[in-house]
Amino acid sequence: MSKMKENYEICHCKKVTYADVEQALHQSKSFSQVEEAFADVQKITHCSTGCGGCHDEIMRTISEILA
């Protein structure tokens, strides 16, 4: 993964980057379902708990990492 992508901030409210989401996924117990993985990532990083505007981007990022 390139440094640019790794440092890409997805959730501006909580300052969560692509790398933060990837790291949270590795701590997640539910790697198979994107919705369950999202819930785990949200618990760990608090992403998408501010304005919620990053929800779709977080879901795309999780899908990309799991693929």
WOJOKA-V180165 format. One record per pair of residues at least 4 apart in sequence whose ideal C-beta (glycine too) atoms are under 8 Angstrom apart, sorted by the first residue. I is the first residue (numbers start at 1). J is the second residue. D is the distance in Angstrom with one decimal. If there is no record, write none. Layout:
BEGIN
i | j | d
I | J | D
I | J | D
END
This chain:
BEGIN
i | j | d
1 | 5 | 5.4
1 | 6 | 5.2
1 | 18 | 7.7
1 | 19 | 7.7
1 | 22 | 7.7
2 | 6 | 6.7
3 | 7 | 6.0
4 | 8 | 6.7
5 | 18 | 5.6
6 | 17 | 6.9
6 | 18 | 5.8
6 | 19 | 4.4
7 | 17 | 5.7
7 | 18 | 7.4
7 | 19 | 6.9
8 | 17 | 6.1
8 | 18 | 4.6
9 | 15 | 6.4
9 | 16 | 7.0
9 | 17 | 5.3
10 | 16 | 5.7
10 | 17 | 6.6
10 | 18 | 6.2
10 | 21 | 6.5
10 | 47 | 6.8
10 | 54 | 5.3
10 | 57 | 5.1
10 | 58 | 5.9
10 | 61 | 6.0
11 | 15 | 7.1
11 | 16 | 3.8
11 | 45 | 7.2
11 | 47 | 3.9
11 | 48 | 6.2
11 | 50 | 7.2
11 | 54 | 4.3
11 | 58 | 6.8
12 | 50 | 8.0
12 | 53 | 7.9
12 | 54 | 7.1
13 | 49 | 7.5
13 | 50 | 2.7
13 | 51 | 5.6
13 | 53 | 8.0
13 | 54 | 7.6
14 | 45 | 6.6
14 | 46 | 4.8
14 | 47 | 5.5
14 | 49 | 6.7
14 | 50 | 6.0
16 | 20 | 4.7
16 | 21 | 6.5
16 | 45 | 4.6
16 | 46 | 7.4
16 | 47 | 4.2
16 | 54 | 7.6
16 | 58 | 7.9
17 | 21 | 7.3
18 | 22 | 6.4
18 | 61 | 6.0
19 | 23 | 6.2
20 | 24 | 6.3
20 | 45 | 5.2
20 | 47 | 7.7
21 | 25 | 6.5
21 | 41 | 5.6
21 | 45 | 6.7
21 | 47 | 7.1
21 | 58 | 6.5
21 | 61 | 5.1
21 | 62 | 6.6
21 | 65 | 6.9
22 | 26 | 6.9
22 | 65 | 5.4
23 | 27 | 6.9
24 | 28 | 6.4
24 | 40 | 6.8
24 | 41 | 4.4
24 | 44 | 4.0
24 | 45 | 5.2
25 | 31 | 6.9
25 | 37 | 6.1
25 | 40 | 7.6
25 | 41 | 6.3
25 | 62 | 6.7
25 | 65 | 5.7
25 | 66 | 7.3
27 | 40 | 7.4
27 | 44 | 5.9
28 | 36 | 8.0
28 | 37 | 5.5
28 | 40 | 3.8
28 | 41 | 6.7
28 | 44 | 7.6
29 | 40 | 6.8
30 | 36 | 3.7
30 | 37 | 5.7
30 | 39 | 7.8
30 | 40 | 6.0
31 | 37 | 6.4
31 | 66 | 6.7
32 | 36 | 7.5
32 | 37 | 8.0
33 | 37 | 6.3
34 | 38 | 6.2
34 | 59 | 6.4
34 | 62 | 5.5
34 | 63 | 5.6
34 | 66 | 6.7
35 | 39 | 6.8
36 | 40 | 6.6
37 | 41 | 6.2
37 | 62 | 5.2
37 | 66 | 6.7
38 | 42 | 6.1
38 | 48 | 8.0
38 | 58 | 6.5
38 | 59 | 6.1
38 | 62 | 5.8
39 | 43 | 6.5
40 | 44 | 6.4
41 | 45 | 5.8
41 | 47 | 6.4
41 | 58 | 6.8
41 | 62 | 6.4
42 | 46 | 6.9
42 | 47 | 5.8
42 | 48 | 5.8
42 | 49 | 6.6
42 | 58 | 7.8
47 | 54 | 6.2
47 | 58 | 5.4
48 | 52 | 5.5
48 | 54 | 5.4
48 | 55 | 4.7
48 | 58 | 5.5
54 | 58 | 5.4
55 | 59 | 6.4
56 | 60 | 6.4
57 | 61 | 6.3
58 | 62 | 6.4
59 | 63 | 6.4
60 | 64 | 6.2
61 | 65 | 6.3
62 | 66 | 6.1
63 | 67 | 6.2
END
